[in-house]
């Protein structure tokens, strides 16, 4: 009898183990069946777009002193509650937002459906902590999605894996109550599995109630001591559901699945510019840098470290010159408007893009044989075989391009399509300066064109 019992238990254990392994493998297979070519095709619209709008909006727009204000000031739920009870963005006009984004030259947008504070901008049935229970009383996401789609922009959702309000979210090193020993003790029995189910349910809502979603930005994992990672979020199971519900969706890299085939689609360097095309294991990968106008993602009334229009345009050019996308952030006010400073910059970018978008859309890093001149950035469109020289500092009359001689059939200023004459460079008779034999000399007008960053369009042979 005892032998039978042991045999039964052993068999039960083995069957359970095999089922567990099967489920694990099935998840990984689900995310890795796609070929490299299929992935490139799925992401084609995104790599051509190059420029998107990030929107960080939530209750933190009311204190207006950083989206992590609850964390930074160690606020309790009770102290933060006043913002929920008074939130009323009465001037919210998503059609205007969409028009501004389109005019700036943006091709997609990503909005914070829920940030770390836990507040939801849509009418989720899994929580009461949502916009429909505030004085505003209406879903913010549905009209936003409709407005941006109507302007031809692709739709992206940001969803925070962190949640400083949820009753089952365990306190960790980023939680506002992390230093409160009494609170930690009081909440030590919180169940991360229940919270992971909440995340799964809400992500399912977002991917089934708003039509086709083009990209998903999940933020963020921090495994290790007093942190959270893939096991806490049940990342592989979550990813499997996402891929099933929206097979064409593009997903970022913050689920803590960097080592899982198909566990991410693009890397996300934040608030800095990579020195070169981002690589993983020596291989170039799709990447997108998310950047702010200043130092905050949410609306910050008293912050004045705003980048100039020129800085932002150069940032966009440099990103594309290294094969990446730029996701530029706007933090709307608590009344639902874009800050005047943001509008001024977006309009400035839009004015430049009106004449120079050909050097951004569909462009990427220039082929290796074309060397970047001093004070210039290069982008290249492989479909049209046109190379773009972005001149950051206008030279006095001439621009030398090493490696370009014999490879260019026509050159023009992009802003007005006026011809730029060129010849193969020869040794200077004044300085007896030697130049490489494959150098092209462009004859530029003495005065810099009246645009922030002039661009020379080269038609390659």
RASUL-V13237 format. One record per backbone hydrogen bond with DSSP energy under -1.0 kcal/mol. NH is the residue of the N-H (numbers start at 1). CO is the residue of the C=O. If there is no record, write none. Layout:
# RASUL-V13237
((NH/CO) (NH/CO))
This chain:
# RASUL-V13237
((5/1) (6/2) (7/3) (8/4) (9/5) (10/6) (11/7) (12/8) (13/9) (14/10) (15/11) (16/12) (17/13) (18/14) (19/15) (20/16) (21/17) (22/18) (23/19) (24/20) (25/21) (26/22) (27/23) (28/24) (29/25) (30/26) (31/27) (33/29) (39/35) (40/36) (41/37) (42/38) (43/39) (47/43) (48/44) (49/45) (50/46) (52/326) (53/108) (54/328) (55/110) (56/330) (61/58) (62/59) (64/60) (69/66) (72/68) (73/69) (74/71) (75/70) (80/76) (81/77) (83/80) (85/81) (87/83) (90/88) (91/335) (92/89) (97/93) (98/94) (99/95) (100/96) (101/97) (102/98) (103/99) (104/100) (105/102) (106/101) (107/51) (109/154) (110/53) (111/156) (112/55) (113/111) (113/158) (118/115) (120/129) (121/113) (124/122) (130/128) (131/120) (133/130) (134/131) (136/87) (137/131) (140/121) (145/141) (146/142) (147/143) (148/144) (149/145) (150/146) (152/149) (153/148) (154/107) (156/109) (157/215) (158/111) (159/217) (160/114) (161/219) (164/116) (169/166) (173/226) (175/172) (178/175) (180/177) (181/179) (184/180) (185/181) (186/182) (187/183) (190/187) (195/191) (196/192) (197/193) (198/194) (199/195) (200/196) (201/197) (202/198) (203/199) (204/200) (205/201) (206/202) (207/203) (208/205) (209/205) (214/155) (215/155) (216/250) (217/157) (219/159) (222/228) (227/224) (233/229) (234/230) (235/230) (238/234) (239/235) (240/236) (241/237) (242/238) (243/239) (244/240) (245/241) (246/242) (249/246) (250/214) (252/216) (260/257) (263/260) (265/251) (267/286) (271/290) (280/283) (283/280) (285/278) (288/267) (289/325) (290/269) (291/327) (301/64) (303/300) (307/293) (312/308) (313/309) (314/310) (315/311) (316/312) (317/313) (318/314) (319/315) (320/316) (321/317) (322/319) (323/320) (324/319) (325/287) (326/50) (327/289) (328/52) (329/291) (330/54) (333/337) (336/333) (343/339) (344/340) (345/341) (346/342) (347/343) (348/344) (349/345) (350/346) (351/347) (352/348) (353/349) (354/350) (355/352) (356/352) (357/353) (359/356) (360/357) (361/357) (362/48) (363/360) (364/380) (370/367) (371/402) (376/373) (377/390) (379/388) (380/364) (381/386) (385/381) (386/381) (387/458) (388/379) (389/456) (390/377) (391/454) (392/375) (393/375) (397/395) (399/442) (401/440) (404/401) (405/438) (407/404) (409/459) (410/459) (412/457) (413/418) (414/455) (417/413) (420/411) (423/441) (425/439) (428/433) (432/428) (439/436) (440/401) (441/423) (442/399) (443/421) (444/397) (451/449) (456/389) (457/412) (458/387) (459/410) (460/385) (461/407))
